[in-house]
Amino acid sequence: MKYLVGAVAVIALLIVGYLIFIYSGIYNISAMIHHDKLTNWMMNTVRENSIKHNADEDIKMPDLTDTSLIRMGFVHFREMCVGCHGGPGIEQSEIAKGLYPNPPILSKVTKDWTPRQLFWITKNGLKMTGMPAFGITHTDDMIWAIVAFTKKLPTLTKEQYQNFDDETKGESDEAE
């Protein structure tokens, strides 16, 4: 019984301490101040494990090598993604540079995620990152198109990316 009372007391103290911390305002949430190592580790670990858990094998994946799917994905990428994530020969926008955490350069990190995980991220968004949930405004087919193009990004040169841009001028309306 003595141990139970002690455990309850410790838990109560932790809760009170946590509430004091929350209401004190001492944690600086400025996007200009980086998280401490513990907070950064915790947020990254939760994010990565959540994506891996939720992007399961039940998600039906189309043929991501389909050139029409990749072209449609490029149009969506150009319209909605390149500003934050950049592209071959294209810097991130000023807005993206001010976000914390900074949006990843997809041509560098795409290899770290499976297509199903990229689909889940794009469809559902990520809290506290600035990554919107495109599932609200896009069909699954549109999101798979973005994924198909995103998986192609690491292999594209600046010139190849520009060729996609030249070939798809005026296709913004068709992609919707």
C-alpha positions as CSV (number, residue, x, y, z in Angstrom):
1,M,0.0,0.0,0.0
2,K,2.9,2.3,0.8
3,Y,4.3,1.8,-2.7
4,L,1.0,2.6,-4.3
5,V,0.6,5.8,-2.4
6,G,4.2,6.7,-3.4
7,A,3.5,6.0,-7.1
8,V,0.3,8.0,-7.1
9,A,2.2,10.9,-5.4
10,V,5.0,10.8,-8.0
11,I,2.4,10.7,-10.9
12,A,0.5,13.7,-9.3
13,L,3.8,15.7,-9.0
14,L,4.6,14.9,-12.6
15,I,1.2,16.1,-13.7
16,V,1.4,19.3,-11.6
17,G,4.9,19.9,-13.0
18,Y,3.8,19.3,-16.6
19,L,0.8,21.8,-16.1
20,I,3.1,24.4,-14.6
21,F,5.4,24.0,-17.6
22,I,2.5,24.3,-20.1
23,Y,1.0,27.4,-18.5
24,S,4.3,29.1,-17.7
25,G,5.1,30.0,-21.3
26,I,8.8,29.3,-20.8
27,Y,9.0,27.0,-23.8
28,N,9.8,29.3,-26.7
29,I,7.7,28.2,-29.7
30,S,9.3,30.7,-32.1
31,A,10.0,29.1,-35.5
32,M,13.4,30.9,-35.3
33,I,14.5,29.0,-32.3
34,H,15.2,25.3,-32.8
35,H,13.9,22.6,-30.5
36,D,16.3,21.1,-28.0
37,K,17.7,17.7,-28.8
38,L,15.2,15.8,-26.7
39,T,12.1,17.6,-28.1
40,N,13.5,17.2,-31.7
41,W,14.2,13.5,-31.2
42,M,10.7,12.9,-29.7
43,M,8.9,14.8,-32.5
44,N,10.9,13.1,-35.3
45,T,10.5,9.6,-33.7
46,V,6.7,10.1,-33.3
47,R,6.3,11.4,-36.8
48,E,8.4,8.6,-38.5
49,N,6.8,5.8,-36.5
50,S,3.3,7.2,-37.1
51,I,3.9,7.3,-40.9
52,K,5.2,3.8,-40.9
53,H,2.3,2.5,-38.8
54,N,-0.4,4.2,-40.8
55,A,0.9,3.8,-44.3
56,D,0.2,0.1,-44.3
57,E,0.2,-2.5,-47.1
58,D,-3.6,-2.1,-47.6
59,I,-3.1,1.1,-49.6
60,K,-3.6,0.1,-53.2
61,M,-0.7,1.4,-55.4
62,P,-1.0,2.0,-59.1
63,D,1.8,1.6,-61.7
64,L,4.1,4.5,-60.7
65,T,6.1,4.2,-63.9
66,D,3.1,5.2,-66.0
67,T,4.3,8.3,-68.0
68,S,0.8,9.9,-68.0
69,L,0.6,9.6,-64.2
70,I,4.1,11.1,-63.8
71,R,3.2,14.0,-66.1
72,M,0.0,14.7,-64.2
73,G,2.1,14.4,-60.9
74,F,4.6,17.0,-62.3
75,V,1.7,19.5,-62.9
76,H,0.5,19.1,-59.4
77,F,4.0,19.2,-58.0
78,R,4.8,22.4,-59.9
79,E,1.5,24.0,-58.7
80,M,1.6,23.0,-55.0
81,C,4.9,21.4,-53.9
82,V,7.9,23.1,-55.5
83,G,7.5,26.3,-53.5
84,C,8.2,24.5,-50.2
85,H,10.2,21.5,-51.4
86,G,12.2,23.0,-54.3
87,G,13.1,21.0,-57.3
88,P,16.1,20.4,-59.6
89,G,17.4,23.9,-60.2
90,I,14.7,25.5,-58.1
91,E,15.2,26.9,-54.7
92,Q,12.7,26.8,-51.9
93,S,10.5,29.9,-51.6
94,E,11.0,32.5,-48.9
95,I,8.0,31.1,-47.1
96,A,9.5,27.6,-47.0
97,K,12.8,29.0,-45.6
98,G,10.9,30.5,-42.7
99,L,9.1,27.3,-41.7
100,Y,10.3,25.2,-38.8
101,P,10.9,22.4,-39.3
102,N,12.1,23.3,-42.8
103,P,10.4,21.3,-45.6
104,P,12.7,18.6,-46.8
105,I,14.2,18.8,-50.3
106,L,12.2,15.9,-51.8
107,S,14.8,15.0,-54.4
108,K,17.1,14.1,-51.5
109,V,14.7,12.4,-49.1
110,T,12.3,10.6,-51.3
111,K,14.4,7.5,-51.3
112,D,13.9,7.2,-47.5
113,W,10.1,6.6,-47.8
114,T,8.1,3.9,-49.6
115,P,5.5,5.0,-52.2
116,R,2.7,4.1,-49.7
117,Q,4.3,6.2,-47.0
118,L,4.7,9.2,-49.4
119,F,1.0,8.7,-50.4
120,W,0.0,8.7,-46.8
121,I,2.0,11.8,-46.0
122,T,0.7,13.7,-49.0
123,K,-2.9,12.7,-48.4
124,N,-3.0,13.3,-44.6
125,G,-0.4,16.0,-44.1
126,L,1.8,16.3,-41.0
127,K,0.8,18.2,-37.9
128,M,3.2,21.0,-36.7
129,T,5.3,20.9,-40.0
130,G,3.3,23.1,-42.4
131,M,2.7,20.0,-44.6
132,P,-1.0,20.3,-45.7
133,A,-3.4,17.4,-46.1
134,F,-4.1,17.2,-49.8
135,G,-6.7,14.4,-49.3
136,I,-9.2,17.2,-48.6
137,T,-8.8,18.7,-52.1
138,H,-7.4,15.9,-54.2
139,T,-8.5,12.5,-55.2
140,D,-6.4,9.4,-54.5
141,D,-5.5,9.3,-58.2
142,M,-4.2,12.8,-58.1
143,I,-2.2,12.1,-55.0
144,W,-0.7,8.9,-56.6
145,A,0.3,11.1,-59.5
146,I,2.2,13.4,-57.2
147,V,3.9,10.3,-55.6
148,A,4.8,8.9,-59.0
149,F,6.5,12.2,-59.9
150,T,8.1,12.6,-56.5
151,K,9.7,9.1,-56.7
152,K,11.2,10.2,-60.1
153,L,12.6,13.5,-58.6
154,P,16.0,12.1,-57.4
155,T,16.9,11.0,-61.0
156,L,16.0,14.3,-62.7
157,T,18.6,16.9,-63.7
158,K,17.8,20.6,-63.9
159,E,17.4,20.3,-67.6
160,Q,15.0,17.3,-67.4
161,Y,12.9,19.1,-64.9
162,Q,12.7,22.1,-67.2
163,N,11.7,19.8,-70.1
164,F,8.8,18.6,-67.9
165,D,7.9,22.2,-67.3
166,D,8.0,23.1,-71.0
167,E,6.0,20.0,-72.1
168,T,3.2,20.5,-69.6
169,K,2.7,24.3,-69.9
170,G,-1.1,24.9,-69.9
171,E,-1.9,21.5,-68.3
172,S,-2.8,23.0,-64.9
173,D,-6.5,22.8,-65.6
174,E,-6.3,19.2,-67.0
175,A,-4.7,18.0,-63.8
176,E,-7.7,19.0,-61.7
